[in-house]
């Protein structure tokens, strides 16, 4: 992630939290009511900044492999005939 993008995200995040806490303080809502939610959003924002955005090259070939099934249409018929 680019440094400018990271600084922008962190700046918006700080501004958002400051605004929300000031609004709640104005209406008389204590931090014990919204603190858990703010901690959750802080965790989400921290994850957005820290975790990688792309899949590593070591994992890509595994995800792009075609799925190969070991069963055929005849297998379903044999199972169904044994049930009746």
Secondary structure, 3 states (H helix, E strand, C coil): CCHHHHHHHHHHHHHHHHHHHHHHHHCCCCHHHHHHHHHHHHHHHHHHHHCCCCCCHHHHHHHCCCCCCCCCHHHHHHHHHHHC
